[in-house]
Amino acid sequence: MPAAPTSPTAPLNGSYSLINASRPLMGSYFEVRLGAKVPGAVELATRALDVVEALEAQLTVYNDESEVARLNASAHLGPVEVEPGLFSLLEQALAIGRGTGGAYDVAAGALSLAWGFTRGPKRVPDAATLADAIARTGSGHIRPDPVRKTVAFDRPGVIINLGSIGKGYAIDRAVDVIRGHWWPTTALVHGGRSSLYALGSPPDDFGGRWQIALRDPILPDQPIGTIHLRNRGMGTSGTSYQRFESGWRVYGHILDPRTGEPPIESKGASSVTVLAPSAAEADALSTAFFLLGLDGSREYLAGRPDVAALFVSRADLDSPSRVESINLTDADYTPRFDGG
């Protein structure tokens, strides 16, 4: 299998006795870590990864036969019945969008396509192309029916893209498989090393927390602190790895659905990490907070003490990294260097 990619966050091995099962999925790398003494650990990890693989086939926009692709192609013609799990995910995504004032929007796929982040090539769209994409963007175009579990669009060309919540959702469903194991089991499940869920405590560390390295967004080989997790999801968003340059400006893949454009990178955090009750929520909120910024995220987080966020900024190689946080406790995070 290919080597796991480097990213802003990564599990630390520690001294635990673990089995690691991994598989390339969702354009990334998923891994399940279980205690080596768990009966049937390998089979359990395999079943958890099988769930992720099945969800990839359902959620991807890169396969015209996936359920989401078929929904995008036909929902403007009338209500389309949606699998209950997918319908619940869409309801969750729509609720997060409302809660963040539209900074997160599951119906922003037209923008990703216009900028070339979905199928390429990456480019700055001309004014007409961008205006057309903006007209087809927004959860306001989605008509869900919770009784019939159907979804309709009010116009053609709307594109639901679950890339900013789908990995977390798949991790949560994999964790459900592990929770259902007949033997009490703890685990760490991560996808792409920037989305994960820590179930229980690490093996041989009753009451302890899983240790996750918080990486420097510009120098990822230099951890700047350690996040401590138990029964909590985590998601990190940043543009260090998906970006392009044009006209002396750097454009990242995180597009603001309210404007149709990426934010100016020099004016915001380099990465945002969110700790939340589920990996899906952490994933979506990290995207929203990246766009809202530190001050813009405070209002949302004022009513959510169960959610915490870390904003990591580093202007250039000569500047120290800086971590600013909201709702973070000393038990959640330990800085490693002066800059952290």
C-alpha positions as CSV (number, residue, x, y, z in Angstrom):
1,M,0.0,0.0,0.0
2,P,1.2,3.6,-0.5
3,A,2.8,5.5,2.3
4,A,0.4,7.6,4.4
5,P,0.5,11.3,3.6
6,T,1.9,13.9,5.9
7,S,-0.7,16.4,7.1
8,P,-1.4,18.9,9.9
9,T,-2.3,16.2,12.4
10,A,-1.1,12.7,12.9
11,P,-1.6,9.9,15.6
12,L,1.4,9.3,17.8
13,N,2.3,5.6,18.2
14,G,3.0,5.8,21.9
15,S,4.0,2.6,23.7
16,Y,0.7,0.8,23.2
17,S,0.4,-2.7,21.8
18,L,-1.7,-2.1,18.7
19,I,-2.7,-3.7,15.4
20,N,-3.0,-1.3,12.5
21,A,-5.2,-2.0,9.5
22,S,-5.1,0.5,6.6
23,R,-6.6,0.9,3.2
24,P,-6.5,3.7,0.5
25,L,-10.0,5.1,0.4
26,M,-11.8,8.3,-0.4
27,G,-8.8,9.7,-2.2
28,S,-6.9,9.4,1.1
29,Y,-5.6,6.8,3.5
30,F,-7.9,5.2,6.3
31,E,-6.5,3.4,9.2
32,V,-7.9,1.5,12.2
33,R,-5.8,1.0,15.3
34,L,-7.0,-1.5,17.8
35,G,-5.5,-3.2,20.9
36,A,-3.5,-6.2,19.8
37,K,-5.2,-8.3,22.6
38,V,-8.8,-7.7,21.3
39,P,-10.2,-11.0,20.1
40,G,-10.8,-10.9,16.4
41,A,-9.1,-7.6,16.1
42,V,-8.0,-8.0,12.5
43,E,-11.4,-9.2,11.3
44,L,-13.0,-6.3,13.2
45,A,-10.7,-3.7,11.7
46,T,-11.4,-5.2,8.2
47,R,-15.2,-4.9,8.7
48,A,-14.8,-1.3,9.8
49,L,-12.8,-0.5,6.7
50,D,-15.3,-2.3,4.5
51,V,-18.0,0.1,5.8
52,V,-15.8,3.0,4.7
53,E,-15.3,1.5,1.3
54,A,-19.1,1.0,0.9
55,L,-19.7,4.6,1.9
56,E,-17.1,5.8,-0.6
57,A,-19.1,4.1,-3.4
58,Q,-22.2,5.9,-2.1
59,L,-20.9,9.4,-1.5
60,T,-18.3,10.1,-4.2
61,V,-18.9,12.6,-6.9
62,Y,-16.2,11.0,-9.1
63,N,-18.4,8.1,-10.0
64,D,-21.5,8.8,-12.0
65,E,-23.1,5.7,-10.6
66,S,-22.8,6.7,-6.9
67,E,-26.0,7.6,-5.1
68,V,-24.9,11.2,-4.6
69,A,-24.0,11.6,-8.3
70,R,-27.4,10.2,-9.3
71,L,-29.0,12.6,-6.9
72,N,-27.2,15.5,-8.4
73,A,-28.2,14.5,-11.9
74,S,-31.9,14.1,-11.3
75,A,-33.1,15.9,-8.2
76,H,-34.1,19.0,-10.2
77,L,-36.6,16.9,-12.0
78,G,-38.5,16.0,-8.8
79,P,-38.0,14.4,-5.4
80,V,-35.5,11.6,-5.2
81,E,-35.7,8.9,-2.5
82,V,-32.5,8.9,-0.5
83,E,-31.0,6.1,1.7
84,P,-31.8,6.9,5.3
85,G,-28.2,7.2,6.5
86,L,-27.4,9.6,3.6
87,F,-30.6,11.6,4.3
88,S,-29.5,12.0,8.0
89,L,-26.1,13.1,6.9
90,L,-27.6,15.7,4.6
91,E,-29.8,16.9,7.4
92,Q,-26.8,17.3,9.6
93,A,-24.9,19.1,6.9
94,L,-27.8,21.5,6.4
95,A,-28.1,22.2,10.1
96,I,-24.4,23.0,10.3
97,G,-24.8,25.3,7.4
98,R,-27.6,27.2,9.1
99,G,-25.6,27.4,12.4
100,T,-22.5,28.8,10.7
101,G,-24.4,31.4,8.7
102,G,-23.7,29.7,5.4
103,A,-19.9,29.4,5.9
104,Y,-20.4,25.7,5.5
105,D,-22.5,24.7,2.6
106,V,-22.9,21.1,1.3
107,A,-24.3,22.4,-2.0
108,A,-21.1,24.2,-3.1
109,G,-20.0,21.5,-5.6
110,A,-20.6,23.9,-8.5
111,L,-17.9,26.2,-7.1
112,S,-15.3,23.4,-6.7
113,L,-16.0,22.3,-10.3
114,A,-15.6,25.9,-11.6
115,W,-12.3,26.3,-9.9
116,G,-11.0,22.9,-11.0
117,F,-10.6,21.4,-7.6
118,T,-13.0,18.6,-8.3
119,R,-11.9,17.4,-11.7
120,G,-9.2,19.9,-12.8
121,P,-7.4,21.6,-14.1
122,K,-7.1,24.1,-11.3
123,R,-7.8,27.7,-12.6
124,V,-9.3,31.0,-11.7
125,P,-12.7,31.0,-13.4
126,D,-13.7,33.9,-15.6
127,A,-16.5,36.2,-14.3
128,A,-19.3,34.5,-16.3
129,T,-18.3,31.0,-15.2
130,L,-18.0,32.1,-11.6
131,A,-21.4,33.9,-11.7
132,D,-23.0,30.8,-13.1
133,A,-21.5,28.6,-10.4
134,I,-22.6,31.0,-7.7
135,A,-26.1,30.9,-9.0
136,R,-26.1,27.1,-8.6
137,T,-24.6,27.1,-5.1
138,G,-26.4,27.2,-1.8
139,S,-28.4,24.9,0.5
140,G,-31.4,27.1,-0.2
141,H,-31.8,25.2,-3.5
142,I,-32.3,21.9,-1.6
143,R,-35.8,20.7,-0.7
144,P,-35.5,17.8,1.8
145,D,-38.6,15.9,2.9
146,P,-37.9,14.2,6.2
147,V,-41.2,12.1,6.1
148,R,-40.6,10.6,2.7
149,K,-36.8,10.7,2.9
150,T,-36.6,12.5,-0.4
151,V,-34.5,15.4,-1.7
152,A,-35.3,17.7,-4.6
153,F,-33.5,20.8,-6.1
154,D,-35.3,23.9,-7.2
155,R,-33.1,24.3,-10.3
156,P,-30.8,22.2,-12.4
157,G,-27.0,22.3,-12.0
158,V,-27.0,22.2,-8.1
159,I,-24.2,19.9,-7.0
160,I,-24.0,18.3,-3.5
161,N,-20.4,17.5,-2.6
162,L,-19.8,15.8,0.7
163,G,-16.1,16.0,0.6
164,S,-15.9,18.2,3.7
165,I,-18.0,16.0,5.9
166,G,-18.0,12.6,4.2
167,K,-14.7,11.3,5.6
168,G,-15.8,12.2,9.1
169,Y,-19.1,10.5,8.6
170,A,-17.4,7.3,7.3
171,I,-15.1,7.3,10.3
172,D,-18.2,7.6,12.6
173,R,-19.8,4.7,10.9
174,A,-16.6,2.6,11.2
175,V,-16.5,3.4,14.9
176,D,-20.1,2.2,15.2
177,V,-18.9,-1.2,13.9
178,I,-16.2,-1.3,16.6
179,R,-18.6,-0.2,19.3
180,G,-20.8,-3.1,18.4
181,H,-18.1,-5.7,18.8
182,W,-18.9,-8.4,21.4
183,W,-15.7,-7.6,23.3
184,P,-15.4,-4.1,24.9
185,T,-13.0,-2.4,22.5
186,T,-11.2,1.0,22.2
187,A,-9.8,2.3,18.9
188,L,-8.4,5.1,16.9
189,V,-9.9,5.5,13.4
190,H,-8.5,8.1,11.1
191,G,-8.9,9.1,7.4
192,G,-6.2,11.0,5.7
193,R,-4.7,11.8,9.2
194,S,-6.7,15.0,9.3
195,S,-10.0,13.4,10.3
196,L,-10.3,10.9,13.1
197,Y,-12.2,9.6,16.1
198,A,-10.7,8.4,19.4
199,L,-12.9,5.7,20.9
200,G,-12.3,5.2,24.6
201,S,-8.7,5.1,26.0
202,P,-5.6,3.6,24.5
203,P,-4.9,-0.1,25.4
204,D,-3.2,-0.5,28.7
205,D,-4.0,3.1,29.7
206,F,-7.3,3.0,31.4
207,G,-8.8,6.4,31.7
208,G,-6.1,7.9,29.5
209,R,-6.4,9.7,26.1
210,W,-5.1,9.0,22.7
211,Q,-2.2,11.3,21.7
212,I,-2.4,13.2,18.4
213,A,0.4,15.4,17.1
214,L,-0.6,18.9,15.9
215,R,1.6,19.7,12.9
216,D,3.0,23.0,11.7
217,P,1.0,23.7,8.5
218,I,4.2,25.0,6.7
219,L,6.7,22.6,8.3
220,P,4.7,19.4,8.8
221,D,7.6,17.4,10.1
222,Q,7.7,19.7,13.2
223,P,4.9,19.0,15.6
224,I,3.9,22.1,17.6
225,G,1.8,20.4,20.3
226,T,-0.1,17.3,21.3
227,I,-3.9,16.9,21.3
228,H,-5.4,14.5,23.8
229,L,-8.6,12.7,22.8
230,R,-11.1,10.3,24.3
231,N,-14.6,9.6,22.8
232,R,-14.2,12.6,20.6
233,G,-13.8,13.4,16.9
234,M,-11.3,15.7,15.3
235,G,-11.1,17.4,12.0
236,T,-8.4,19.7,10.5
237,S,-8.8,22.0,7.5
238,G,-6.1,23.9,5.7
239,T,-4.9,24.7,2.2
240,S,-1.2,23.7,2.5
241,Y,-1.7,20.6,0.3
242,Q,-4.4,21.6,-2.2
243,R,-3.6,24.9,-3.8
244,F,-2.3,26.6,-6.9
245,E,-0.7,29.9,-7.8
246,S,-2.0,32.4,-10.5
247,G,-1.2,36.0,-11.0
248,W,1.1,36.2,-7.9
249,R,-1.7,34.9,-5.6
250,V,-2.1,31.5,-4.0
251,Y,-5.6,30.0,-4.2
252,G,-6.6,27.2,-1.7
253,H,-9.3,24.6,-2.3
254,I,-11.5,25.8,0.6
255,L,-14.0,28.0,-1.2
256,D,-16.3,30.4,0.6
257,P,-19.9,29.6,-0.6
258,R,-20.9,33.1,0.4
259,T,-18.5,34.8,-2.1
260,G,-17.6,31.9,-4.5
261,E,-13.9,32.5,-3.9
262,P,-11.1,31.2,-1.6
263,P,-10.2,33.5,1.3
264,I,-7.0,35.5,1.0
265,E,-4.5,33.1,2.8
266,S,-2.4,35.8,4.3
267,K,-5.3,37.2,6.3
268,G,-6.4,34.0,8.1
269,A,-5.2,30.9,9.9
270,S,-3.0,28.4,8.0
271,S,-5.0,25.5,9.5
272,V,-8.0,25.0,11.9
273,T,-8.5,21.9,14.0
274,V,-11.8,21.2,15.6
275,L,-12.6,18.7,18.5
276,A,-16.3,17.7,18.5
277,P,-18.6,14.9,19.6
278,S,-18.4,13.3,16.1
279,A,-15.8,13.2,13.4
280,A,-18.4,14.3,10.8
281,E,-19.2,17.5,12.8
282,A,-15.5,18.2,13.4
283,D,-14.8,17.9,9.7
284,A,-17.6,20.3,8.7
285,L,-16.9,22.8,11.4
286,S,-13.2,22.9,10.7
287,T,-14.1,24.0,7.1
288,A,-16.6,26.6,8.4
289,F,-14.2,28.0,11.0
290,F,-11.4,28.3,8.5
291,L,-13.6,30.7,6.6
292,L,-15.1,32.4,9.6
293,G,-11.8,33.0,11.3
294,L,-11.0,33.2,15.0
295,D,-13.4,36.1,15.8
296,G,-16.2,34.9,13.5
297,S,-16.1,31.4,15.1
298,R,-16.6,32.7,18.7
299,E,-20.3,33.3,18.3
300,Y,-21.0,29.8,17.2
301,L,-18.7,28.3,19.9
302,A,-20.2,30.4,22.7
303,G,-23.2,28.0,22.6
304,R,-21.2,24.8,22.1
305,P,-18.9,24.1,25.1
306,D,-18.6,20.5,23.7
307,V,-16.7,21.8,20.7
308,A,-13.2,23.3,20.7
309,A,-11.1,24.9,18.0
310,L,-7.4,25.5,17.5
311,F,-6.3,28.1,14.9
312,V,-2.7,27.7,13.7
313,S,-1.0,30.6,12.0
314,R,2.5,30.8,10.5
315,A,3.2,33.6,8.0
316,D,6.4,32.2,6.6
317,L,9.4,30.0,7.5
318,D,11.0,32.8,9.5
319,S,8.0,33.4,11.7
320,P,7.1,31.2,14.7
321,S,3.9,29.2,14.6
322,R,1.0,30.6,16.7
323,V,-1.9,28.6,18.2
324,E,-5.0,30.4,19.3
325,S,-7.9,28.5,20.7
326,I,-11.6,28.6,21.7
327,N,-13.1,26.3,24.4
328,L,-9.9,24.4,24.7
329,T,-8.9,23.0,28.1
330,D,-5.5,22.0,29.5
331,A,-6.6,18.4,29.3
332,D,-7.3,18.8,25.5
333,Y,-3.9,20.1,24.4
334,T,-0.3,20.4,25.4
335,P,2.0,22.9,23.5
336,R,5.3,21.4,22.5
337,F,7.4,24.4,21.6
338,D,7.3,28.1,22.5
339,G,5.4,28.9,19.3
340,G,2.7,26.4,20.3
